[in-house]
Amino acid sequence: MSCPSDSVNAAQAAGEHRVMHAALLDDEIRPHNERFRAAARVGPGDRVLDIGCGTGQSTREAARAAVDGSVLGVDLSAPAIELARQLTVRERLSNVSYLRADVQVHPFPAGYFDVCISRFGTMFFADPVAAFANIGAALRPGGRLVMLVWQARERNEWSTAIRRAIAGPDVSVPDQGAHSPDPFALGDPESARGVLAASGFTGAGFAEVDEPVYYGPDPDVAYDLVLGLRDPKELLAGLDAVAAGQAQRRLRAVLAEHDTGSGVYFGSRAWIVAARRPGPP
């Protein structure tokens, strides 16, 4: 089991990269986000908690729907939260606030929120049962949890193709260590359903999202984006200078192969997971 500091450090590094490429990373999952927003069904009077809000795109979209309600975006990354606040002011949204906190342990007001949303922000908990129990306690009875998570790694070309490119054709790619954050931790429905049930949630349902991810308008932009992602960085850090140079050339070739002429795209599979805190709706 990883410790909370591992999650905090990983989130900080990811947050800095997210700020640097904020617009592109929002574009990366645009089709996923449209499906997610529809599934969240945020109502005009809802009080919304957005977990792992990053630079706040999902938070601001929820705020536009909750015109008579409110939205709290929470993230571990101070740079991401700061940019989210700036963008919110720029868009003149007055029903949004942000908090830099660890949702695994933060004392949210009990039973306050109507719905909790999370767009790829719930897969990295050190203790997922405790984390989701804490989130559940913040929801009113009958409150909803709606989250977007990646399916298993082997169903996500954006991970497998890039990992193979860096490792090379004749080298097996090592699995992440026990202390590494795992973006695919909720990819197995049976396992994820068990975590949610143990945390007090009921009625967990899984809707598949089969959409490509967008890595930029051309291979050069995609290369800069990919090099800042945690997994490629860790794989390259384990290579000597010669091997790293070869890996980077292979990576450029793979990105060029996925250039459609209107952008660099990789296949991806995700789940929209919906569950409830027990109680009347």
Secondary structure, DSSP 8 states (H G I E B T S, - for coil): ---HHHHHHHHHHHHHHHHHTHHHHHHHTHHHHHHHHHHH---TT-EEEEET-TTSHHHHHHHHH-TTSEEEEEES-HHHHHHHHHHHHHTT-SSEEEEE--TTT----TT-EEEEEEES-SS--SSHHHHHHHHHHHEEEEEEEEEEEE--GGG-HHHHHHHHHHH-TTS------TTS--TTTT-SHHHHHHHHHHTT-EEEEEEEEE--EE--SSHHHHHHHHHTSHHHHHHHHTS-HHHHHHHHHHHHHHHHHTB-SS-BEE--EEEEEEEE-SS--
